[in-house]
């Protein structure tokens, strides 16, 4: 399985969009400051995730998410809950 996710840092009021095969491990990676962009911006909270059967589908969705503005991202997150 392949995941597209959005994490949120309340401290910096910022979202990060990404892709992973192991979403739990990836969140830990972000919170341990081992990601260049996410480093020292945590703690990070998982606020959205979607699963895909193929890597190609997940990467296409990740690219789409990265193009969304903040208002659209927050609507997507709200709709998932």
Secondary structure, 3 states (H helix, E strand, C coil): CEEEEEEEECCCCEEEEEEECCHHHHHHHHHCCCCCCCCCCCCEEEEEEEEECCHHHHHHHHHHHHHCCHHHHHHHHHHHC
